[in-house]
Amino acid sequence: MGRKVMLSSVFAALLMGSSLSDAQSFHARGRALDGDTVAVDIRLLGIDAFETRQMCERRNGCWSCGKAAQDLAARALRDAEAVITLTPSSTYGRPVATVTVRGADLGETLLRAGLAIPQSQYLRRDPARRARYEAAFAEAQGRKAGAFAGTWLPPARWRKGERLACERRQ
């Protein structure tokens, strides 16, 4: 990805004028980008985007819908400040959060582009977001945006090893 979103609860607390005792912490696997920069992977709340290596199918064959999802997220995050709101949850060993960039919800952006599917079961406590996500998904399907212009597999089934016919021929 072109630009990594990096978190540091202590520095964020200082920048917002909070004391260190007010700083929030969370558990996550991180990786060192260099000696004083740590990156943490965060899952977006309420969506399942196509996996980076996942393919979708259109009339003319397979296309990289997963790479398109990654590229859209990277473009949205590039040269912009992201507001990351952590939830108390974690999945796949990663913290779960909503991410807002330039006032736009990144999860909703991916849904509207047809590059993710909603995971409404995780939005029970946020009915407004749930309604927005379901509407964005329905709109993308209606416009045949992104993966919805052809055949696709839910990312969870793809992660379990299921593949489209065009992927098996390659």
C-alpha positions as CSV (number, residue, x, y, z in Angstrom):
1,M,0.0,0.0,0.0
2,G,1.3,3.5,-0.9
3,R,0.8,5.1,2.5
4,K,0.5,3.2,5.9
5,V,-1.7,4.5,8.6
6,M,0.3,4.5,11.7
7,L,-1.1,4.7,15.2
8,S,0.5,5.7,18.5
9,S,-2.0,6.2,21.3
10,V,0.5,8.1,23.4
11,F,1.4,10.6,20.7
12,A,-2.2,11.0,19.6
13,A,-3.2,11.8,23.2
14,L,-0.4,14.4,23.4
15,L,-1.4,16.0,20.2
16,M,-5.0,16.2,21.3
17,G,-4.0,17.9,24.5
18,S,-4.7,14.9,26.7
19,S,-2.4,13.8,29.5
20,L,-0.6,10.5,29.3
21,S,-2.9,9.1,32.0
22,D,-5.8,9.7,29.6
23,A,-4.2,7.8,26.7
24,Q,-6.0,4.7,25.5
25,S,-4.2,1.5,24.7
26,F,-5.1,-1.5,22.6
27,H,-3.6,-4.9,21.8
28,A,-2.4,-5.5,18.3
29,R,0.4,-7.1,16.3
30,G,2.6,-4.4,15.0
31,R,5.7,-4.3,12.7
32,A,8.6,-2.0,12.7
33,L,8.9,0.2,9.6
34,D,12.1,1.6,11.0
35,G,13.6,2.2,14.4
36,D,11.0,4.7,15.6
37,T,8.0,3.9,13.4
38,V,5.5,1.1,14.1
39,A,2.6,0.2,11.9
40,V,-0.5,-1.7,13.0
41,D,-3.1,-3.5,10.9
42,I,-6.7,-2.5,11.6
43,R,-9.8,-4.3,10.2
44,L,-12.6,-2.0,9.1
45,L,-15.8,-2.4,11.1
46,G,-18.8,-3.9,9.3
47,I,-17.4,-4.8,5.9
48,D,-15.5,-7.6,4.2
49,A,-13.5,-6.3,1.3
50,F,-12.3,-8.5,-1.5
51,E,-8.9,-10.0,-0.7
52,T,-5.8,-8.6,-2.4
53,R,-5.3,-11.7,-4.6
54,Q,-9.0,-12.3,-5.1
55,M,-10.4,-12.3,-8.6
56,C,-13.9,-11.5,-9.8
57,E,-15.3,-12.3,-13.3
58,R,-16.8,-10.2,-16.0
59,R,-17.7,-11.1,-19.6
60,N,-14.1,-10.9,-20.7
61,G,-12.6,-13.0,-17.9
62,C,-11.1,-12.6,-14.5
63,W,-10.1,-9.2,-13.1
64,S,-8.3,-8.3,-9.8
65,C,-11.2,-7.0,-7.7
66,G,-9.2,-7.5,-4.5
67,K,-6.3,-5.4,-5.8
68,A,-8.9,-2.8,-6.9
69,A,-10.2,-2.7,-3.3
70,Q,-6.7,-2.3,-1.9
71,D,-5.9,0.4,-4.4
72,L,-9.1,2.4,-3.6
73,A,-8.3,2.3,0.1
74,A,-4.7,3.3,-0.6
75,R,-5.8,6.3,-2.7
76,A,-8.3,7.4,-0.1
77,L,-5.6,7.3,2.6
78,R,-2.8,8.9,0.5
79,D,-1.9,12.4,1.6
80,A,-4.9,12.7,4.0
81,E,-5.3,12.5,7.7
82,A,-7.4,9.5,8.8
83,V,-9.7,9.6,11.9
84,I,-9.5,6.1,13.4
85,T,-12.1,5.2,15.9
86,L,-11.4,1.9,17.6
87,T,-14.1,-0.5,18.8
88,P,-13.7,-2.9,21.7
89,S,-13.6,-5.8,19.2
90,S,-10.8,-7.5,17.4
91,T,-10.9,-10.1,14.5
92,Y,-8.1,-12.1,13.0
93,G,-5.9,-10.7,15.8
94,R,-6.4,-7.2,14.6
95,P,-8.2,-4.2,16.3
96,V,-11.4,-3.3,14.6
97,A,-12.2,0.4,13.8
98,T,-14.0,2.8,11.6
99,V,-11.8,5.0,9.5
100,T,-12.9,8.4,8.2
101,V,-10.9,10.2,5.5
102,R,-11.8,13.7,4.4
103,G,-15.2,13.3,6.1
104,A,-16.0,10.0,4.2
105,D,-16.3,6.6,5.9
106,L,-13.8,4.3,4.2
107,G,-16.0,1.2,4.7
108,E,-18.9,3.0,3.0
109,T,-16.6,4.1,0.2
110,L,-15.5,0.6,-0.5
111,L,-19.1,-0.6,-0.4
112,R,-20.3,2.1,-2.9
113,A,-17.5,1.2,-5.2
114,G,-18.6,-2.5,-5.3
115,L,-15.4,-3.7,-3.7
116,A,-16.7,-4.9,-0.4
117,I,-19.8,-6.5,1.2
118,P,-21.5,-5.4,4.4
119,Q,-21.1,-7.5,7.6
120,S,-24.3,-6.3,9.2
121,Q,-24.1,-8.7,12.1
122,Y,-21.2,-6.6,13.4
123,L,-23.2,-3.3,13.3
124,R,-26.0,-4.2,15.6
125,R,-24.9,-1.5,18.0
126,D,-24.7,1.1,15.3
127,P,-28.1,1.0,13.4
128,A,-27.4,4.2,11.5
129,R,-24.1,2.9,10.1
130,R,-25.8,-0.5,9.4
131,A,-28.5,1.3,7.3
132,R,-25.9,3.4,5.4
133,Y,-23.8,0.3,4.6
134,E,-26.7,-1.8,3.5
135,A,-27.9,1.2,1.3
136,A,-24.4,1.6,-0.2
137,F,-24.2,-2.1,-1.0
138,A,-27.7,-2.1,-2.6
139,E,-26.7,1.0,-4.7
140,A,-23.5,-0.6,-5.9
141,Q,-25.4,-3.8,-6.9
142,G,-28.0,-1.7,-8.7
143,R,-25.3,0.2,-10.6
144,K,-23.3,-3.0,-11.2
145,A,-20.3,-1.2,-9.7
146,G,-17.0,-3.0,-9.2
147,A,-17.4,-6.8,-8.6
148,F,-21.2,-6.5,-9.0
149,A,-20.8,-6.1,-12.7
150,G,-20.2,-9.9,-12.9
151,T,-19.6,-13.0,-10.8
152,W,-17.9,-12.8,-7.5
153,L,-17.4,-14.9,-4.3
154,P,-17.9,-13.5,-0.8
155,P,-14.4,-12.9,0.6
156,A,-15.0,-15.4,3.4
157,R,-15.6,-18.2,0.9
158,W,-12.6,-17.2,-1.1
159,R,-10.4,-17.3,2.0
160,K,-11.6,-20.9,2.6
161,G,-10.2,-21.8,-0.8
162,E,-13.3,-21.6,-3.1
163,R,-12.4,-20.1,-6.5
164,L,-14.3,-18.9,-9.6
165,A,-14.0,-21.0,-12.8
166,C,-11.9,-18.3,-14.5
167,E,-9.4,-18.4,-11.6
168,R,-9.0,-22.2,-11.9
169,R,-8.3,-21.9,-15.6
170,Q,-5.4,-19.4,-15.1
